[in-house]
Every structure is written in structure tokens, then in C-alpha cells.
């Protein structure tokens, strides 16, 4: 099974949200760099009266950071809506987590663990 998974060229994906962010126009010079740092540059921008509405996509792992920064950067006037859009391949190295059980790739150690000898 492990060999088959290696040969399958699997791709690790992560959830991505679409967002719509309504902000006062004067906040745009501060908001765009913030969105860029979070890997979420606006893909579309529209004007609604004295406000701007920015739309784009953001990795789910960065949604909370954006949610916490919007009130501060907009003095409480920004409105953020986001929701799941799709899964996309992870950029860079996929996250890893430490193994909490016996490693089946180390056969002797794994068999001893499974058989209760360890």
C-alpha cells in the first residue's frame, strides 16, 4: 500500500476560501499590502458609494489572521465575508505531523508493536 501511494504522485491539497471585503476607500493603501502578505491579493475591485468591495481567494489557514486585522485596519468599518471555495495544492512544502504510533515502514519495530512485544 505504501509503495502504491508513493507511485500515485498524490498531491496534498488545502482548503481555500473566497472572500468579499467591504472597506472605506481611504483604507485601500493599507489593506492591499496586508492582503498580499496573506497571499490573498484582490482579484476584483468594485466601488459602492464611498466604499470599495474587494473580492479574492485566501487559504483557509490565513482567514483568521485577516478576520483579526480587518477591524483594526478599518477602524471597525470593514466587513469581511468568506466561505469555502475549493481545495488547491499546497504551496511550498506540505505540513507534516509527528507520528504517534509505530511506523509501518520500519517492519521489525512495527511487527513488535502490533504483536504487543514492545
C-alpha positions as CSV (number, residue, x, y, z in Angstrom):
1,X,0.0,0.0,0.0
2,X,2.8,2.4,0.9
3,X,4.6,1.8,-2.4
4,X,1.4,2.3,-4.3
5,X,0.8,5.6,-2.6
6,X,4.3,6.8,-3.4
7,X,3.9,5.8,-7.1
8,X,0.5,7.5,-7.3
9,X,2.0,11.0,-7.3
10,X,-0.6,12.2,-4.8
11,X,-0.9,15.9,-4.2
12,X,-1.5,17.4,-0.8
13,X,-4.3,20.0,-1.0
14,X,-5.6,22.6,1.4
15,X,-9.0,24.4,1.7
16,X,-9.3,27.8,0.0
17,X,-12.0,30.4,0.8
18,X,-13.4,33.1,-1.4
19,X,-13.7,36.5,0.3
20,X,-15.6,39.7,-0.1
21,X,-14.2,42.6,1.9
22,X,-16.0,46.0,2.0
23,X,-13.8,48.8,3.2
24,X,-13.7,52.6,3.2
25,X,-11.8,53.8,0.1
26,X,-9.2,55.6,2.2
27,X,-8.1,52.3,3.7
28,X,-7.1,50.7,0.4
29,X,-3.4,51.7,0.6
30,X,-3.1,49.8,3.9
31,X,-5.4,46.9,3.1
32,X,-3.8,45.8,-0.2
33,X,-0.3,45.1,1.3
34,X,-2.0,43.2,4.1
35,X,-3.9,41.0,1.7
36,X,-0.7,40.5,-0.3
37,X,1.2,39.3,2.8
38,X,-1.6,36.8,3.5
39,X,-1.3,35.5,-0.1
40,X,-4.8,36.9,-0.9
41,X,-4.4,39.8,-3.3
42,X,-7.8,41.2,-4.6
43,X,-8.9,39.7,-7.9
44,X,-11.7,42.1,-8.4
45,X,-12.5,45.6,-7.0
46,X,-15.8,47.5,-7.3
47,X,-17.0,50.8,-5.9
48,X,-20.2,51.0,-3.9
49,X,-20.7,54.6,-2.9
50,X,-17.9,55.7,-0.7
51,X,-16.8,52.1,-0.1
52,X,-14.7,49.6,-2.0
53,X,-15.5,46.0,-2.3
54,X,-12.6,43.7,-2.8
55,X,-13.0,40.1,-3.8
56,X,-10.5,37.3,-3.9
57,X,-9.3,34.0,-2.6
58,X,-7.5,33.2,0.6
59,X,-6.0,30.0,2.1
60,X,-8.2,28.8,5.0
61,X,-5.2,28.9,7.3
62,X,-5.0,32.7,6.8
63,X,-8.7,33.5,7.2
64,X,-8.4,34.0,11.0
65,X,-5.4,36.4,10.6
66,X,-7.4,38.5,8.1
67,X,-10.5,38.5,10.4
68,X,-8.5,39.8,13.3
69,X,-6.8,42.5,11.2
70,X,-9.8,44.0,9.4
71,X,-11.4,45.7,12.4
72,X,-8.1,47.3,13.4
73,X,-7.1,48.4,9.9
74,X,-10.5,49.8,9.0
75,X,-11.3,51.3,12.4
76,X,-14.3,49.0,12.7
77,X,-15.8,50.0,9.4
78,X,-14.7,46.9,7.3
79,X,-17.0,44.0,6.6
80,X,-15.5,40.6,5.7
81,X,-17.4,37.7,4.4
82,X,-15.7,34.4,3.5
83,X,-16.6,30.9,2.8
84,X,-15.2,27.6,1.4
85,X,-14.5,27.7,-2.3
86,X,-12.3,24.7,-3.2
87,X,-9.3,22.7,-2.4
88,X,-6.0,23.7,-4.1
89,X,-2.5,22.1,-4.0
90,X,-0.4,23.3,-1.0
91,X,2.2,25.9,-2.0
92,X,5.7,25.0,-0.8
93,X,6.3,22.0,1.5
94,X,3.2,20.3,2.7
95,X,2.7,20.3,6.5
96,X,3.9,17.3,8.5
97,X,2.9,16.0,11.8
98,X,4.8,13.7,14.1
99,X,3.9,10.0,14.1
100,X,2.1,9.0,17.3
101,X,2.1,5.2,16.7
102,X,4.5,2.6,15.3
103,X,6.0,3.3,11.9
104,X,4.9,0.6,9.4
105,X,7.9,1.5,7.3
106,X,10.2,0.0,9.9
107,X,8.9,-3.5,9.6
108,X,10.6,-5.2,12.6
109,X,9.7,-2.4,15.0
110,X,6.2,-2.3,13.7
111,X,5.6,-6.0,14.0
112,X,6.9,-6.0,17.6
113,X,4.5,-3.2,18.4
114,X,1.5,-4.8,16.7
115,X,2.2,-8.1,18.4
116,X,2.4,-6.4,21.8
117,X,6.1,-7.2,22.3
118,X,7.1,-3.5,22.7
